[in-house]
Amino acid sequence: MDITAEKIVAYVSKENYRPVRPRELAKEMKIPEKNYRKFRNLLKNLISDGELVKIRGGRIGPPEKMNLKVGKIQITSKGFGFLMPDDGKEEIYIRANDTKTALNGDRVVVRVKPYRTPGKKSEGEVVKVLERARNTIVGTYHSSKYFEYIEPDDPSFKRDVYIMPDHGLSPRDGQKVAVILKEWKNQFLNPEGKLVEVLGFPHEAGVDVLSVIKKFELPLEFQAPVLREASKVKINITPAEIKKRRDYRDQITFTIDPVDAKDFDDALSIRKNSSGNYLVGVHIADVSHYVGEGSSLDKEARNRGTSVYLVDRVLPMLPEHLSNEICSLKGGEDRLTYTCEMEINDKGDVVKFEIFKSIINSSARLDYDQVQEYFDTGGTDSVPDNVARALEPLRKIARKVRQRRFQKGSLDFDLPEPLVIMDQSGEVVDIQVRPRKESHRLIEEFMLLANKCVARHFVRLGLPTLFRVHDRPDKDKIEAFQEFAKSFGYEFSFPDPVKPKHLADSIREFEGTPEEDLLNEILLRSLKKAQYQRENIGHFGLAFENYLHFTSPIRRYPDLMVHRLLSEIKNKKYPGTRTASVNEFLDRVGKHSTDMEIIAEKAERETIKIKQVLYLSRQIGNIYQGIISGMTSGGFFVRLMQFSAEGMVRLSMMVDDYYYVDMERYEIRGRHKKKSYRLGDKVYVQIVDVDLVFYRVDLKLVENDKAAKPKKAGKRRKKKKNG
């Protein structure tokens, strides 16, 4: 019998199976003695992955038959948490005492409690930590007469971590340090860790962002073997290579990127054909030509999964020699590309498309501001005439394509994003709301269209690839949004299952209203997270049946993988060596890339928040307009509209009445004066204090925007924690 993990899972999932020990299970499954070691290794991996569990007496069984759930736990700053089950079913509430030794983001096994309060979520308790989200803990170092410890930066981690002796470093009290967590199994004892790095004092330049990098275990530098391999890569475009490609060097091609970008991985071209339709070329850097599968460069890129764009730096997926030089589509230089050329009619429909290898020589390197200035004024001072002639039809097509996309139900939340502006020393000089211009939308539409066409190409051929999918939202999340929207007077009644068009129509209903941003944000939270996987279930948010990522191989590994698969297709199929392993490989790359994308997004958001709070610490006493964006039992959050940053108004600061929170009405109301504050209300607030340990902003309600005398900047406050 050829034993596999799938066969083991199938056997123990049978209705009549009863949990037994590994040796007994092998006997039941008639596993030969010579294969027993392989069988035990497969069991070990299945238990490690949470597909099987080991219970008392060493017996093995599937978690669902034992009232157990496997998934990732999200722990709040108050200590309680929620299990997000692997099976995609409803979240399970975990009380603070029941999180045991789990940390935020860990993969755990939870025992579901037999009772359930009507109208509430199921409850559970953590019985096993399968995998730590990360082993590095960053915090503030302290020492006493008898021991050393750190106070973790993560507010969900409520325990001090004792530092093991003989670490050989010389930290000073109050410095930020990184500790590797030792195995922690007893919730009644404080965890221990090994001190591995002293980062510096919090006020020192760069320490704040460095702390985030270490916290999320992001790679800061490339290892020497990777850099050596990268340095040997040359452009070296030979006549023989050019013959294998379509030559676009005599056509107008150009890039449009942020003004400070250095890695240009996409270019556009446009021309009319004999039918009167436009041929729009989306030319993507052919990274796969230079990064061979299985090389040191490839392994490093796969491990990183994505470039990480922090507030003050980029942690690239590939060394800069490749990302900013060899592969970057620099103006006036020959570059190898992969092209998706689409024939688009006057209605904005793609009539047909081709995907092929090419070579281009970019006619111009434009930035979004230059293109937008041309759109706004028609002036060509910063845009060459030949490129301007190409921009006009591209603009018209992009508008039609966008209109068609929205007609079919594609969602566009257009939420405000903060733009942190810093000087050369890393000091924040201003925070603005990032503008979203038509020039951005033009590039977005053609990248979406190319990704959609390439996905359709794989589907037509019936070949496996790595799709970018977005599952439909859970019914209870959509019902909760309906209930929330009702408090603003919107009576939405979505069918089950809900379709993207239904949500798109609702977004249009509150477009332009004061509560638009808040409702968009709540609706966005109601949706699932997009991910990479082999199974094509479509993209709900875009309302696309087929979608993948093809257009950014310099900064996303799934795109690089898609390029490789495209280049291997011969006679509408993969070679035998690829066919034999492609499914398992895609599953592994898809899961890891999704995980790394989530980590990158969290790190990016955290560094932005840190800089926002640091900037606001210099604005204490100033008054700003904001919108009430969230509520808790202790007060409500206000998003400052000028900075897109949040602070909290605590009930204890509202001294003109006794206020209570009505969560069903999303309202805080005074008992005597009956004054109320609801989600979405615009208010004026004064910044009264800033906590530079946990990066929190305290606000006070004021009647108007009358200026107040600024107070001194916030001090770093040390918060007491349970030992």
N, C-alpha and C positions, 0 to 999 in steps of 0.2 A: 504494500500500500504506500503510495506516494503521499506522505503526510504534509499538509499545508496549514497555515494559520486559519484559512477560511474553513477548512474541513473540521478543525477543532471547534471553532465557534459554532458551526452548523450543528455539530453533534451535541454539544452541551446546551444548545438552545431548543432541543427537542422537548416536546410536552412532557414526556415520561422520564426525562433525565433528573436524577437526584445527585446533589453535590458529593463528590468523592475525592480522595487524594490522587495526586498525579500518577502513582504507580497503578492504582486501580483503574483510573481513566484510560491509561495506556493499554491495560488488559482488555477493557471493554471495547476499545477501538481497534483491538488486534494489531497493535504496533509491535513489530519485531524488535527483539532486544538490541540488535545492531543499530536500530534507528531511534533508540530511547533517548540518547543524548540530544539529538536534533529535536525530538519531541519536547524535552524539558526546556530547551532554549526557546522554542516557539511559545511555550506556555509562559515562560518568564517575560518575554516581550509583550505578550497579550495582556498579562497582568500589569506590566509597567505602563502600557498604553491605556489601561482602564477598560479594555474590551472584556476582560474577565477579572474576577476578584477572588481573593483567597480569604476564607473565613475560618472560624475556629476549627482546630484539628487539621489545618492545612488543606481543607476541602476546596475544590475549585467549582465555580459556577458563573453564569452571566449576571451582571448587576441587576438587571430589570426583574429577575426572578427572586431577588433577595431584598426587594424594597430599597434598592440602592440606585443612586444616580451619579453619573460621572460628568464632569464639566469644569469650567473655569469659574472661580469665585471672584466677585467684585466686592471689596470691603470699603465701606464709607468711612468718613472721618469720625463718625460717632461709634464705630466699632462693629456695627452689625453689617451683614452682607447679603448678597444674592448669588445663588448658583445659576450660571447660564449653562443648561445641560447640553451635552453633545448632540442629543437627539432632536434639538430644536424646539422642544416642548416648553411649557410654561416655566418661568423662573421660580426658584424655591427660596423662601426667606430664611436666613440664618441669623439667629440671635447672636449678640456679641460673645456670650459665654460659649456658644456652640461653634464658633469658628476655630476653636482649639489652637493649633499651631500654624494654621493656614495664614498666608500673607496675600495681599491684594494681587490678583492675577494668577495665582497658583492653580494648577490642575489638580482637582481633588475628587475623592469619593464621598458622597453625602448619603446618610441614611434618612429617608423620608419618614417623618413622624406620623403615627397612625391617625391622630386627630387633626381636624382642620376647622378653623373658625369660619362660619359662613360669611361669604363675601370677601374673605382674605386669601392671600396666597398660601400654598402648602408650605409647611415648615420642615426644616431638617437640621442635622448636625453633621459636622465634618468627622469622618471616621479614619480618613487616610489622606495624606498629601502624596500625590503621584509624582508631581514634577513642580519644582519651584519656577515661578515666572522669571526670577533672577536671583542670584546668590550674593550680589554685591549690595550692601547697605551703605548709604551715604548719610552722614549726620554730623552733629557737633560734638567734638571731643571734650570730655570732662575727666578729672581725676580726683580721687579722694585719698585718704591716708592708706586705705587698704586695697583699693581696686581702681581700675580705669573702665570707663564706659562711654558709649555714644548715645546721644539723643537723636533718633532717626528723623530725617527731614520729612519723610512720608507721614502725613497726619493720620493715616489709617493704621499705622504701626504703633500701637500704644505701649510698647515695652522698650525699656532701655536695653541696649545690647552690651553685655560685659565683654571686655577685651581680654583675650588670652595673653598671658605674660610672655616676655622674651620676644617681642616683635622686632626689636632692633631699630625702631624709629624714635624720633624725638618730637612728638606733637606737643603743642601748647594749648592750654585751656581756651576753649572758644573757637579753635580752628575747625574747618571742615575736613573730614577724613573719610576714607573708604575702607570698609570692613567686609571680608568674605565670611558669610554666615556659616557657622558649623551646624551639623545636623541637630535639629531641634524637635524633640518628640514629646517633651513634657510641658504642657501648658502652664503648670504651676511653678515652673522654674524659668528665670529669665534666659533668653537665648545668649549664646556666646559666639564670638567671631574673632577672626584673625585680622589685625590691622595691617593693611597692605600699602596704603598711600596717604600722605598728608597733602591736602589740596591747597590749604592756605586759609587766611581769615576771610570771612564773608565779604568784607568791604573792599578787598583787594581786587584789582581789575581781572576779569575773566573767571574768577573763582565760581561765580554763580552759574554760568553756563557749563563750566567744567564739571560741576557737581551733578548737573543733569546728565551729561555724557556718561559719567561713571555710574550714576544710578541706573540708567537703562542699558549699561554694558555695551555702549556703542563703540565701534573701533575708531580710535582717534588717528592712528597712523597705519600705513601699509608696512607689512613685514618686508625685510630685505630681499628675500627670494622673489617676491611679487614685484618689487620695484626694479630688480635686476632684469626680470623677464620683460617688464614694460619698456625699459630703456632700450631694449634690443629691437623693438618693433619700429619698422620704418614704413613710410607711406608706399614707396616703391610700386608705382602703378605702371606695369609693363604693357607693351603693345599686345601681348597675348591675352592679358587680363581685359584690356579694353575691348578686344574682339568678342569676348563673352557677354558684353553688356551693351545696352542701348546708350548711345552717346547724346547727351543733352547739353553738351558744353557750348553749342552754338545757339541755345535757346535762353530766354530771359528766365532765370531762377533767382530767388531771393529768400532770405530768412527774416523773420520778425520775432524778436525776443525782448525780454527786459533789458533796460539800458546797461545794467551791470553784469549781464550774462556772459559766460565764456564758453559754455558747452552748447553749440548750436547743432541740434540733432534733427531738425526738420526744415525743409525748404519747399516753396511753392512755385509752380509754373502754370501758365494757361495759354491755350491757343484754340482757334476755331477749326472745326473739320468741315468736310464738304457737305455734311447734312445740316450745317448751321448750328450744331450743338457745340458746347465747349468741352475741351479735354483739359481737365484739371489734374495736374501732377502733384502728388504729395511724395516728396523725396526724403527718405529717412537714412541717416548715417548707417552704413553697413558695418556695424561693429563686429558681427560674426566673422567677417573676413580676417580680422586681426586678432580676435580672441578665440583661440581654438578650444573646443570642448575638452574638459579634463585637464587643461593647463593650470598652472598656479594662478594666473589671472582669472580664469573662469571659476575656479573653486572659491577664490576670494570674493568675486562678484556674486556668486550664488549664495555664499554665506551672508553677505551684507544685504542682498535682496533688493536694495533701493538706495539711492542717494538720500541723505538726510539734510533738510534745509533748516538749520537752526537760525535763531535771530541774528547772530553775528558771524556765522561761518557756514560752510557747506562741508559735510562729510561725504565725499563722492563714492559712488559704487566702484568706479575704476580710477586708477592713478591719473593725475592731471595730464601726464604726457599723452595719454590716449583720449581722455574726455575733453580736454581743452585744445589739443593739437591734432593728433593723427586722425581722430574720428570727427572732430568738429567741422562743420560745413562753413569754413571761413571764406569770406569774400575774396574773389580773385584767385582762388586756388582750386586745383582739381581734387575732387573727393569721390570716393566710391559710395554708392547709395543703393538702397532698395526702394523701388518706386511702386506706388499704387496709382495708376492713372485711370480716372473716372470720366466717362462721357456723360454729361449732365444736360438735360433739355431745359427749355425755357420755363418749365414748371418747377424746376428744382429736383427732378427725379433722376436717379442714376440709371441710365439706359443699359450700360454695360461697363465693365472695368477689366483691367489687366494688372497683373503683379509681376514684376521682373527686376532683375539687377540692372543697374545703370551707373553712369558717371556724370557728374555735373561740375560746373564751375560757377559758383554763386556770383551773380551780377552785383548784388548789394547786400550789406548787412544793416538792416533797419531795426529800430526799436519801436515799441508800442506807441510811445509819445510822438515820434516822427510821423507814423502812419495816421495817428488820430489827428494830428495837426493838419495833415493833408486832407483828411475826410472833412474836417471842420471848416477849412479855409480855401481848399482847392489849390493852395500854393505848393510849388514844387521845389522850394529852396533846399529842403532836406531830403527830398525823394527824387531820384533821377527820373527824367521824362519817360524813358522806356519802361521803368518799373511802375510809374504812375499810370501809364496806359494799361498795365496788367491789373492794377489794383481796382480799377473801376468795375470791370466785369466780375472780378472775384467778390467784390462787395455786394453786388446785386445778387449773385448766386447764393452767397452766404445768407443773405436776408431771406431768400426764398426757401432755402434748405432749413433754416431755423424755424420759419413759419410752419412748414410742413411737419417738422419734428414736434412742435407744440400741438399742432392739430391732432396728432396721433397719440397725445397724452404724455409726452416727455415732461418731466418735472424740472423746474428751475426755481430754486429757493432764493438765490441772489441775496444771501445774508451778508451783513457788513463784516469785513475782516480788518483787523488792526494792521497798520503799517508803522513799524518802529523805525525811527530815523536816528542814527547814531553818528557821532564824530569819530575821528581816527583813533581816539583813545578808548573807544567803546562806551563813552558816556551817551546816554539817551538825551537828545536835544529836542525831540518832538515825537508825538504819537498822533497819527491821522487815521482816518478810515480809508482803506485801500480802494482806489477808484477802479471801477470795472467799465472799460470803454468798448466801443464798437470794434476797435482794433484787436482787443483780446477775443471778442466773440467771433471775429472772422477766422482766426487761427483755430479756435475751439471747434467751430463747425466742420472745418475740413479735416481736422484730426479725428473727430468722431466718425465722420463719413468714411475715412480710410480704414479705421479700426473695424467698422461695421462690414465693409466690403471684404476685408481679409478674413474675418470670421465666417462670412457667407461662403468664401472660397473653400475653406476646410469642410464646412457642412456639406457643400455640393459633392465634394470628393469622398465624403464619409470617413475622413481621417481624424484620429484623435489629436487634440491640441489643448492648449491651456486657455480656456475661456475666462473672460471677466464677467462674472455673474452677479445678479442681485435678486435675491428671492423675494417673493411677495410678503408683505408684513403680516404679523399675527393678528388674528381677529380681535383679541382683547386689547391690543395696542391701538388699533383703529377705533374701537369703541370708546376707549379712554380719550382719544383725541376728539371724537364727536362730542363727548360730554364736556370736555374742556372748552371747545368752540361754542357750545351752547351758552356758556356764561358770558359770552360776548354778543349773544343774540343770533348766532348762526345755527340753523337747524339742518345739519347735514345728516343724510341717511344713506350710508354707503351699502351696496349689496355685498353679499358674501359668496364668492371671493371678490374683493375689491380689485378694480383695474386701475392702471395709472391714469387713464382719462378721467375717472371719477375724482381723483385727488387733484389733478391739474385744474379741473373746473372749479374745485373749492378754493384753490389758491387764487384764481382770478377773482373770486367773489370778495376776498378781503384785500386785494391789491390796492395800494394807495391809502389804506386806513392806518390810524395810529398803532393798531395792534398787529400790523402785517408782519413785522420782523419776529415778534413773539410767537405768533401762530405758525409761521414758517419754521421756526426753531423747534417748536413742540412737535410739529408734523414730521420734521426730519428725524427727531429722536424716536419717533414711532416706527421708523423704517429699519430694516435690517442692514447689516454692514455688507457692502460689496466684497467679493472675494475671488480668488483664482481657483479654478477647479477644472477637471477634465469633463465632468458632466455638464452639458449645455442646458441650462434651465432659463436662459434669457436674462435680460437686464430690466428689472421692473422700473427703476427710476428713470431710465432713458426710454422705456417702452420699445426696446429693441429685442427682436427674437434671437439675433445672433450678435455677439459683441466680444471683442478681445482687445488686448493692448499690443500694438505694433509700432507705435510712433515715437517711443522714447527709449531705445535700447542703450543709450549712454547712461541713463539713470534708473532703469527698471529691468530687473533680470527676466521677468516673464516676456517682455518684448524681445530681448535677445534670444530667448528660447524659441519664440515664434519664428524669428528670422531663420534660425538654424533648421527648423522643421520645413519651412518653405523651400529652402535651398536643397533639401534632401529629396523632395518629391520628384520622382521620375516615373513617367507613364502612369500618373495618377495614384501612385502609392509610394510608401516608404521602403527603403532597402530592408532586407530580412533582419539584419542586426538591430536596426532601430525598432522594427515591428515587435521583436521579441521582448523588448524592455521598456517600450515607450509608456505604457499605462502606469506602471509602478513609478517610473521616473517623474512623469507629469504630476502624479498625486503627491509625491514628496516635495517637488519644487513648488507646487501650488499652495500647499499648506504652509511651508516655510516662508514663502514670499508674502502670503497674507499676514502671517504673524509679524514679520519684519515691518510691513507697511503700518500695522497698528502701533508698533513700538515707535516708529519714526514720527507718526502723527502726534502721539502723546508727548514725545520729547519736544517737537516743534512748538506745540501749544504751551508746554510748561515754560520754555525759554521766553516766549512772548509774554506770558503772564508775569514772569519775574521782572522783566524790563518795564512792563506797565506799572507794576507796583512800585518799583524803584523810582520811576518818574513821578508817580503820584505822591510819594513821600516828600517831594519838594513842593507840593501844592497844598499842604495842610493849611486849612483855614479858607481856602478858595471854594467858591460855590459854582456848581455846574448843573445843567439840566440832564435828567436821566429818565429811564423808563423802568417801571417795576417788572423784573424779569423772573422772579422766583420767590417762593415762600417756604418758611419752616416754622416750627412751633415757637422759635425764639425771635422771629422777625422776618424781614423780607430783603431780597437782593435788588439792587438798582444797577442797571447798566448805564454808565456815563456815555452819552451819545457822542461826545466829542472824541473820546478815546477808545470806545468799544471795550471798556474795562468795567469789571463788576466790583461793587462794594456792598456792605451789609448795613442796613438800618436795624438796630436791635430794639426790641420792645422796651427794654430798660432805658433807652434814650428818648422814648416818647413820653414826656412827663406831663403833657397837657390833659391826659385822661388815662383811664385803665383800658388797655386794648386787649382784644382776644382775637385768635386766628380761627377763621371759618374756612377750612380746607375744601369743603364741598362747594363753596361759592368763590373760592380763590380770593378771599377778602380778609382784610384786617379791619376791625370795627371798634370804635370807642364805646364803652358801656353807657356813658352819661351823655356826651355831646353827639353820639351817633355818627361821628365823622368816620368815613371809611376810605380805605385804599385797596384798589383791586389790581390784579395782574394786568399789565398793559397801560396803567395810568402813567402819565408824565408828571414828574415831580422835580422840585429843586432840592438839592442836597449839598451839604457842606462836608468836606473831608476833615475828620476830626482826629483820626489816628491811623497809623500804618504799622503792621506787624511784619518786620523784615526777617523773621525766623520762618514763619509759615506763609508769608506773602499774602496777607489779608488786609483789606481796607475797611475801616469803620467810618460810617457816614451818619449824618444827622439831618433830619428833615428841616427845611427852612421854607418860609412863605414865598420868597421871590429870589431873584438873582442879584440882590443887593450885595455889593462887594464887602467882604470882611477882612480885617487885618490878618494876614497869614501868621500862623504860629510856627514854632520851630519844627524841623523835620522829625519824622517818627523815629523812635528808638527801637533797637532790637530788644524784644521782650522774651524772656525765657519762660516757657510754659512748663508747669509741673506735669509730670506724667506718673502713672502708676509704676511702681518698681517692678 
